[in-house]
């Protein structure tokens, strides 16, 4: 797949996130920052979508430290070696440009793209290009969770880490355009308002 070009600001923000992953924030140590915990709330909904779409491959785009992919999980009194086993998919590709271990961008499409609590961290001037890139990786569905409020974390320059705050209605207008451009890709868009 072609490499997508973003603004200089985008790449500067990625460097800031690399620093967060290593050194942490004012509230959390590096090892405990952006571990991938936001996925927990959505694992059952994603499993439903995987089953209904008969999906076998997933890309988690912005996986953080991939907590649920690297640890046993217990759901309904049953232990799974990780979220991949729980979802019953053959392949999961983990991508996060700010985490060295997962910084290699996907080179092929997957049935589903999972992107939870990431899009709001993308600079405003890059967000449409970023979302379009996610759709290009999808064969069957995209699953996005987007925060619509400022975060409790800030960059060292004082800016809130949620760089692209929009209302649910503004996001819905944006995604209606993507529905026109990608009519065969099912969209599952949820909002985190807390």
Backbone as JSON, one array per atom type, in Angstrom:
{
  "sequence": "XXXXXXXXXXXXXXXXXXXXXXXXXXXXXXXXXXXXXXXXXXXXXXXXXXXXXXXXXXXXXXXXXXXXXXXXXXXXXXXXXXXXXXXXXXXXXXXXXXXXXXXXXXXXXXXXXXXXXXXXXXXXXXXXXXXXXXXXXXXXXXXXXXXXXXXXXXXXXXXXXXXXXXXXXXXXXXXXXXXXXXXXXXXXXXXXXX",
  "N": [[0.85, -1.19, 0.0], [0.36, 2.29, -0.57], [2.4, 4.79, 0.93], [1.15, 7.13, 3.19], [1.04, 10.66, 3.23], [1.5, 13.01, 5.74], [1.1, 16.11, 7.59], [3.83, 18.14, 8.84], [3.33, 18.74, 11.49], [1.81, 16.5, 12.34], [3.79, 14.46, 12.45], [5.44, 15.55, 14.38], [3.76, 15.41, 16.57], [3.56, 12.63, 16.83], [6.15, 12.1, 17.74], [5.97, 13.28, 20.26], [4.18, 11.52, 21.44], [5.69, 9.2, 21.43], [7.53, 9.9, 23.37], [5.78, 10.1, 25.6], [5.1, 7.37, 25.82], [7.5, 6.27, 26.64], [8.45, 7.9, 28.81], [6.2, 8.62, 30.22], [3.39, 10.46, 31.65], [2.31, 13.36, 33.53], [0.74, 12.07, 35.34], [0.97, 9.32, 35.03], [3.32, 6.59, 34.8], [5.74, 5.77, 32.21], [5.55, 2.96, 31.38], [2.87, 2.55, 32.03], [1.34, 4.22, 30.49], [-0.93, 4.85, 27.95], [-1.71, 2.09, 27.43], [-3.51, 0.58, 26.06], [-5.93, 0.18, 27.17], [-8.42, 1.29, 26.64], [-9.78, -0.29, 24.88], [-11.04, -2.32, 26.28], [-13.75, -1.89, 27.11], [-15.1, -2.35, 24.76], [-14.8, -4.89, 23.7], [-16.69, -7.01, 23.53], [-18.68, -6.01, 21.8], [-17.15, -5.67, 19.49], [-16.53, -8.34, 19.0], [-19.1, -9.33, 18.33], [-19.47, -7.98, 15.89], [-17.35, -9.03, 14.38], [-18.15, -11.71, 14.25], [-20.67, -11.49, 12.93], [-19.89, -10.45, 10.49], [-18.26, -12.34, 9.53], [-15.5, -12.13, 9.78], [-11.96, -12.57, 9.61], [-9.51, -11.43, 9.92], [-7.84, -8.73, 11.55], [-6.9, -5.34, 11.99], [-5.52, -3.49, 14.49], [-5.4, -0.27, 14.81], [-3.44, 1.97, 16.14], [-2.83, 0.84, 18.59], [-1.6, 1.24, 21.03], [0.13, 0.02, 23.85], [-0.88, -2.46, 23.58], [-2.27, -4.08, 25.48], [-4.43, -6.05, 25.81], [-3.87, -7.86, 23.84], [-1.6, -9.09, 24.51], [-1.84, -10.41, 26.87], [-3.41, -12.76, 29.11], [-6.95, -13.03, 29.25], [-9.99, -12.87, 31.08], [-13.21, -13.82, 30.59], [-16.57, -14.12, 31.24], [-16.14, -16.22, 33.1], [-14.31, -17.76, 31.72], [-11.04, -18.39, 30.58], [-8.93, -16.83, 28.27], [-6.15, -16.89, 26.05], [-5.53, -14.45, 24.96], [-6.95, -11.44, 23.49], [-7.27, -11.94, 20.78], [-7.71, -14.7, 20.63], [-10.16, -14.82, 22.02], [-11.8, -13.33, 20.27], [-11.67, -15.0, 18.1], [-10.28, -14.79, 15.69], [-8.07, -15.24, 12.88], [-5.82, -13.72, 12.38], [-4.18, -10.9, 13.74], [-3.09, -7.68, 13.29], [-1.0, -5.42, 14.78], [-0.69, -1.98, 15.19], [0.99, 0.96, 15.99], [2.32, 4.02, 15.7], [3.83, 5.26, 17.64], [4.9, 3.43, 19.31], [7.62, 1.51, 19.49], [7.77, -1.32, 19.07], [5.44, -1.81, 17.62], [5.5, -0.22, 15.39], [5.7, -0.61, 12.67], [4.01, -0.02, 9.78], [0.88, -1.39, 8.59], [0.96, -3.62, 5.79], [-0.86, -4.79, 4.23], [-4.38, -5.26, 3.57], [-7.09, -5.78, 5.93], [-9.88, -7.67, 7.24], [-11.31, -6.26, 9.21], [-11.0, -3.05, 10.77], [-9.9, -1.77, 13.75], [-10.08, 0.95, 15.83], [-9.67, 2.6, 18.53], [-10.26, 5.36, 20.55], [-8.33, 7.07, 19.3], [-8.52, 8.71, 16.98], [-9.23, 11.32, 17.78], [-6.85, 12.26, 18.67], [-5.4, 13.0, 16.54], [-3.96, 15.59, 14.58], [-6.02, 18.32, 13.58], [-5.73, 19.17, 10.88], [-4.93, 16.87, 9.62], [-6.78, 14.88, 10.02], [-8.85, 13.96, 8.26], [-7.43, 12.79, 6.14], [-6.16, 10.81, 7.64], [-8.35, 9.21, 8.55], [-9.34, 8.39, 6.07], [-7.22, 6.8, 5.24], [-7.48, 4.68, 7.05], [-9.88, 3.52, 6.17], [-9.02, 2.6, 3.7], [-7.56, 0.37, 4.4], [-9.45, -1.48, 5.11], [-11.44, -4.37, 4.53], [-14.04, -5.21, 5.18], [-15.21, -3.95, 7.51], [-15.11, -0.99, 9.63], [-14.3, -0.02, 12.9], [-14.73, 2.44, 15.08], [-13.96, 4.38, 17.93], [-14.48, 7.47, 19.25], [-13.43, 10.22, 21.08], [-15.22, 13.02, 22.29], [-14.66, 15.11, 23.86], [-12.35, 17.2, 25.72], [-9.22, 15.78, 26.88], [-7.75, 14.54, 29.97], [-5.08, 14.75, 29.94], [-2.14, 16.59, 28.91], [0.04, 18.1, 26.47], [3.52, 19.03, 26.77], [3.62, 21.66, 26.0], [1.27, 22.68, 26.82], [-1.01, 22.25, 25.3], [-4.05, 20.41, 24.88], [-4.2, 16.87, 24.68], [-6.13, 15.81, 23.06], [-6.55, 16.65, 20.03], [-8.32, 17.05, 18.01], [-11.28, 17.88, 18.42], [-14.63, 17.31, 18.06], [-18.19, 17.59, 17.69], [-20.65, 14.96, 18.12], [-22.47, 15.12, 15.99], [-20.99, 16.57, 14.08], [-18.98, 14.69, 13.52], [-20.59, 12.66, 12.47], [-21.47, 13.79, 10.06], [-19.02, 13.9, 8.7], [-18.45, 11.14, 8.52], [-20.58, 10.31, 6.96], [-19.86, 11.14, 4.45], [-17.66, 9.47, 4.04], [-19.06, 7.1, 3.87], [-20.24, 7.36, 1.4], [-17.94, 7.3, -0.19], [-16.86, 4.81, 0.42], [-18.81, 2.55, 0.08], [-19.13, -0.19, 0.52], [-17.98, -0.83, 2.91], [-18.74, -1.49, 6.15], [-19.66, 0.69, 8.75], [-18.95, 1.28, 12.1], [-19.4, 3.43, 14.44], [-18.64, 4.93, 17.41], [-18.99, 7.02, 20.3], [-17.07, 8.56, 22.79], [-17.93, 10.18, 25.5], [-17.06, 10.84, 27.98]],
  "CA": [[0.0, 0.0, 0.0], [1.12, 3.54, -0.65], [2.63, 5.51, 2.19], [0.36, 8.35, 3.28], [1.8, 11.82, 3.69], [0.84, 13.89, 6.7], [1.79, 17.37, 7.83], [4.94, 18.12, 9.79], [2.72, 18.72, 12.82], [1.46, 15.11, 12.65], [5.0, 13.72, 12.83], [5.89, 16.12, 15.66], [2.87, 14.84, 17.6], [3.99, 11.23, 17.02], [7.34, 12.15, 18.59], [5.49, 13.55, 21.62], [3.6, 10.27, 21.95], [6.82, 8.3, 21.72], [8.03, 10.35, 24.66], [4.8, 9.65, 26.6], [5.2, 5.91, 25.99], [8.74, 5.97, 27.35], [8.62, 8.66, 30.06], [4.94, 8.81, 30.91], [2.78, 11.78, 31.76], [2.37, 13.85, 34.92], [-0.07, 11.2, 36.19], [1.28, 7.9, 34.83], [4.66, 6.24, 34.34], [5.81, 5.34, 30.82], [4.96, 1.63, 31.16], [1.42, 2.56, 32.27], [0.72, 5.24, 29.66], [-1.49, 4.37, 26.66], [-1.47, 0.65, 27.38], [-4.52, -0.08, 25.24], [-7.04, -0.14, 28.06], [-9.71, 1.79, 26.12], [-10.41, -1.36, 24.12], [-11.75, -3.23, 27.19], [-15.18, -1.61, 27.08], [-15.68, -2.63, 23.44], [-14.41, -6.21, 23.16], [-17.85, -7.83, 23.18], [-19.29, -5.42, 20.61], [-16.28, -6.0, 18.36], [-16.72, -9.76, 18.72], [-20.36, -9.44, 17.6], [-19.25, -7.51, 14.52], [-16.49, -10.02, 13.75], [-18.97, -12.89, 13.95], [-21.7, -11.19, 11.93], [-19.25, -10.15, 9.2], [-17.4, -13.49, 9.22], [-14.15, -11.58, 9.62], [-10.87, -13.44, 10.08], [-8.3, -10.64, 10.13], [-8.09, -7.43, 12.18], [-5.81, -4.42, 12.27], [-5.77, -2.52, 15.56], [-4.64, 0.88, 14.35], [-3.3, 2.81, 17.32], [-3.03, -0.18, 19.65], [-0.88, 1.54, 22.27], [1.01, -1.08, 24.25], [-1.57, -3.71, 23.2], [-2.53, -4.83, 26.71], [-5.3, -7.23, 25.67], [-3.31, -8.78, 22.85], [-0.39, -9.69, 25.08], [-2.13, -10.95, 28.2], [-4.61, -13.56, 29.29], [-8.15, -12.3, 29.66], [-11.03, -13.71, 31.65], [-14.53, -13.35, 30.2], [-17.62, -15.07, 31.6], [-15.51, -17.36, 33.79], [-13.45, -18.53, 30.82], [-9.77, -17.71, 30.35], [-8.41, -16.86, 26.9], [-4.74, -16.47, 26.08], [-5.52, -13.03, 24.6], [-8.17, -10.99, 22.83], [-7.37, -12.6, 19.48], [-8.36, -15.99, 20.84], [-11.55, -14.55, 22.36], [-12.51, -12.93, 19.06], [-11.68, -16.11, 17.15], [-9.75, -14.38, 14.38], [-6.82, -15.9, 12.52], [-4.67, -12.81, 12.37], [-4.31, -9.52, 14.22], [-1.9, -6.85, 13.06], [-0.98, -4.31, 15.73], [0.05, -0.82, 14.69], [1.01, 2.23, 16.7], [3.58, 4.65, 15.28], [4.57, 5.78, 18.8], [5.42, 2.3, 20.08], [8.64, 0.89, 18.63], [7.41, -2.71, 18.78], [4.3, -1.86, 16.7], [5.61, 0.96, 14.53], [5.67, -0.97, 11.25], [2.65, 0.17, 9.25], [0.37, -2.57, 7.86], [1.28, -3.65, 4.35], [-2.0, -5.37, 3.51], [-5.69, -4.99, 4.14], [-7.68, -6.76, 6.85], [-11.34, -7.63, 7.2], [-11.79, -5.2, 10.08], [-10.07, -2.08, 11.36], [-10.3, -1.33, 15.08], [-9.34, 2.17, 16.16], [-10.39, 3.13, 19.68], [-9.68, 6.52, 21.22], [-7.13, 7.49, 18.57], [-8.79, 9.73, 15.97], [-9.24, 12.65, 18.39], [-5.46, 12.65, 18.94], [-4.79, 13.39, 15.26], [-4.14, 17.03, 14.31], [-7.19, 18.68, 12.76], [-5.41, 19.26, 9.45], [-4.61, 15.53, 9.12], [-7.74, 13.86, 10.45], [-9.57, 13.36, 7.13], [-6.46, 11.9, 5.49], [-5.96, 9.68, 8.55], [-9.53, 8.35, 8.49], [-9.37, 7.8, 4.73], [-6.22, 5.74, 5.25], [-8.06, 3.55, 7.76], [-10.84, 2.88, 5.27], [-8.27, 1.89, 2.64], [-7.08, -0.9, 4.95], [-10.58, -2.33, 5.5], [-12.19, -5.16, 3.56], [-15.43, -5.4, 5.56], [-15.76, -2.99, 8.47], [-14.28, -0.15, 10.49], [-14.86, 0.18, 14.23], [-14.05, 3.59, 15.66], [-14.46, 5.06, 19.13], [-13.9, 8.81, 19.18], [-13.77, 11.11, 22.19], [-15.76, 14.31, 21.86], [-14.35, 16.07, 24.92], [-10.91, 17.28, 26.03], [-8.64, 14.76, 27.75], [-7.14, 15.05, 31.21], [-3.63, 14.87, 29.69], [-1.71, 17.72, 28.07], [1.42, 18.11, 26.01], [4.37, 19.93, 27.55], [3.37, 23.05, 25.61], [-0.02, 23.07, 27.37], [-2.14, 21.83, 24.47], [-4.72, 19.18, 25.24], [-3.78, 15.81, 23.75], [-7.21, 15.63, 22.09], [-6.29, 17.75, 19.1], [-9.43, 17.18, 17.05], [-12.53, 17.73, 19.16], [-15.82, 17.63, 17.29], [-19.43, 17.04, 18.26], [-21.1, 13.74, 17.46], [-23.07, 15.48, 14.71], [-19.93, 16.91, 13.13], [-18.37, 13.43, 13.09], [-21.56, 11.94, 11.63], [-21.4, 14.39, 8.72], [-17.76, 13.44, 8.11], [-18.53, 9.72, 8.17], [-21.53, 10.11, 5.87], [-19.06, 11.29, 3.22], [-16.89, 8.23, 3.86], [-20.01, 6.06, 3.44], [-20.35, 7.54, -0.05], [-16.68, 6.91, -0.81], [-16.6, 3.39, 0.72], [-20.15, 2.01, 0.37], [-19.09, -1.61, 0.89], [-17.35, -0.97, 4.23], [-19.66, -1.18, 7.25], [-19.1, 1.63, 9.73], [-19.42, 1.22, 13.48], [-18.8, 4.62, 15.02], [-19.12, 5.2, 18.76], [-18.42, 8.23, 20.87], [-16.72, 8.54, 24.2], [-18.25, 11.51, 25.98], [-16.71, 10.98, 29.4]],
  "C": [[0.89, 1.24, 0.0], [1.26, 4.19, 0.72], [1.88, 6.84, 2.13], [1.23, 9.47, 3.8], [0.93, 12.69, 4.59], [1.65, 15.16, 6.86], [2.96, 17.16, 8.79], [4.42, 18.04, 11.22], [2.37, 17.3, 13.25], [2.69, 14.35, 13.17], [5.6, 14.26, 14.14], [5.05, 15.56, 16.81], [3.25, 13.38, 17.87], [5.22, 11.18, 17.93], [6.96, 12.42, 20.05], [4.89, 12.28, 22.24], [4.67, 9.23, 22.23], [7.39, 8.63, 23.1], [7.09, 9.92, 25.79], [4.95, 8.15, 26.88], [6.44, 5.52, 26.79], [8.77, 6.61, 28.74], [7.33, 8.91, 30.84], [4.43, 10.23, 30.86], [2.91, 12.25, 33.22], [1.63, 12.92, 35.87], [0.32, 9.72, 36.11], [2.72, 7.71, 34.39], [4.6, 5.8, 32.87], [5.18, 3.97, 30.58], [3.44, 1.58, 31.33], [0.66, 3.59, 31.43], [0.32, 4.63, 28.31], [-1.24, 2.88, 26.47], [-2.48, -0.1, 26.51], [-5.77, -0.44, 26.02], [-8.4, 0.3, 27.5], [-10.46, 0.74, 25.32], [-11.32, -2.24, 24.99], [-13.26, -3.09, 27.08], [-15.87, -2.14, 25.81], [-15.46, -4.05, 22.94], [-15.6, -7.08, 22.78], [-18.55, -7.32, 21.93], [-18.46, -5.77, 19.37], [-16.43, -7.48, 18.01], [-18.01, -10.0, 17.94], [-20.18, -9.07, 16.13], [-18.38, -8.51, 13.75], [-17.3, -11.24, 13.35], [-19.97, -12.62, 12.85], [-21.12, -10.92, 10.55], [-18.36, -11.29, 8.71], [-15.95, -13.04, 8.96], [-13.11, -12.51, 10.25], [-9.59, -12.68, 10.38], [-8.67, -9.24, 10.64], [-6.78, -6.64, 12.2], [-6.28, -3.53, 13.41], [-4.82, -1.36, 15.29], [-4.59, 1.92, 15.47], [-3.48, 1.97, 18.58], [-2.39, 0.18, 20.98], [0.07, 0.4, 22.59], [0.34, -2.44, 24.12], [-1.83, -4.64, 24.38], [-3.3, -6.13, 26.49], [-4.8, -8.25, 24.67], [-2.15, -9.58, 23.41], [-0.6, -10.35, 26.43], [-3.37, -11.83, 28.17], [-5.76, -12.66, 29.7], [-9.18, -13.31, 30.15], [-12.38, -13.11, 31.33], [-15.54, -14.45, 30.48], [-17.04, -16.37, 32.16], [-14.71, -18.28, 32.86], [-12.2, -17.71, 30.55], [-9.33, -17.92, 28.9], [-6.97, -16.39, 26.94], [-4.57, -15.01, 25.71], [-6.82, -12.68, 23.89], [-8.35, -11.64, 21.46], [-8.08, -13.95, 19.62], [-9.84, -15.78, 21.18], [-12.36, -14.17, 21.12], [-12.59, -14.04, 18.02], [-11.21, -15.72, 15.76], [-8.39, -15.03, 14.15], [-5.61, -15.0, 12.67], [-5.05, -11.44, 12.9], [-3.0, -8.82, 13.95], [-2.02, -5.64, 13.97], [-0.12, -3.18, 15.2], [-0.12, 0.36, 15.63], [2.35, 2.89, 16.4], [4.43, 5.16, 16.45], [5.13, 4.67, 19.68], [6.35, 1.51, 19.17], [8.23, -0.51, 18.16], [6.31, -2.82, 17.71], [4.34, -0.76, 15.64], [5.66, 0.66, 13.03], [4.24, -0.9, 10.74], [2.19, -1.09, 8.53], [0.7, -2.48, 6.38], [0.16, -4.28, 3.54], [-3.28, -5.08, 4.27], [-6.09, -6.1, 5.12], [-9.2, -6.65, 6.74], [-11.87, -6.46, 8.02], [-10.68, -4.32, 10.6], [-10.67, -1.64, 12.68], [-9.43, -0.14, 15.44], [-10.1, 2.87, 17.29], [-9.59, 4.24, 20.36], [-8.34, 6.94, 20.61], [-7.42, 8.72, 17.71], [-8.75, 11.15, 16.55], [-7.83, 13.15, 18.72], [-4.74, 13.14, 17.67], [-4.99, 14.88, 15.04], [-5.29, 17.27, 13.33], [-6.88, 18.63, 11.27], [-5.09, 17.9, 8.82], [-5.72, 14.51, 9.31], [-8.49, 13.21, 9.28], [-8.66, 12.4, 6.37], [-6.25, 10.64, 6.33], [-7.13, 8.71, 8.46], [-9.61, 7.66, 7.12], [-8.38, 6.64, 4.64], [-6.76, 4.49, 5.96], [-9.05, 2.8, 6.88], [-10.12, 2.09, 4.17], [-7.74, 0.55, 3.1], [-8.21, -1.91, 5.2], [-11.18, -3.08, 4.31], [-13.68, -5.2, 3.87], [-15.99, -4.33, 6.49], [-14.66, -2.15, 9.1], [-15.04, 0.03, 11.8], [-14.07, 1.29, 14.88], [-14.75, 4.04, 16.93], [-13.71, 6.39, 19.18], [-14.36, 9.64, 20.37], [-14.23, 12.45, 21.64], [-15.52, 15.41, 22.9], [-12.83, 16.14, 25.13], [-10.48, 16.15, 26.97], [-8.12, 15.39, 29.02], [-5.63, 15.26, 31.04], [-3.35, 16.04, 28.74], [-0.27, 17.5, 27.61], [2.21, 19.1, 26.86], [4.18, 21.39, 27.19], [2.0, 23.55, 26.07], [-1.23, 22.65, 26.55], [-2.74, 20.53, 25.0], [-4.34, 18.11, 24.23], [-4.9, 15.44, 22.76], [-7.17, 16.84, 21.15], [-7.45, 18.02, 18.14], [-10.74, 16.88, 17.77], [-13.67, 18.2, 18.27], [-17.03, 17.07, 18.02], [-19.75, 15.74, 17.53], [-21.68, 14.06, 16.09], [-22.03, 15.85, 13.67], [-19.24, 15.65, 12.63], [-19.31, 12.66, 12.17], [-21.57, 12.49, 10.21], [-20.14, 13.91, 7.99], [-17.89, 11.99, 7.66], [-19.59, 9.43, 7.12], [-20.83, 10.26, 4.52], [-18.24, 10.03, 2.97], [-17.79, 7.08, 3.45], [-20.22, 6.15, 1.93], [-19.09, 7.02, -0.75], [-16.38, 5.42, -0.66], [-17.91, 2.68, 1.06], [-20.16, 0.55, 0.83], [-18.45, -1.87, 2.25], [-18.37, -0.56, 5.29], [-18.94, -0.31, 8.27], [-19.77, 1.41, 11.08], [-18.68, 2.34, 14.22], [-19.46, 4.87, 16.37], [-18.38, 6.39, 19.32], [-18.19, 8.06, 22.36], [-16.88, 9.96, 24.72], [-17.88, 11.73, 27.44], [-15.22, 11.02, 29.61]]
}
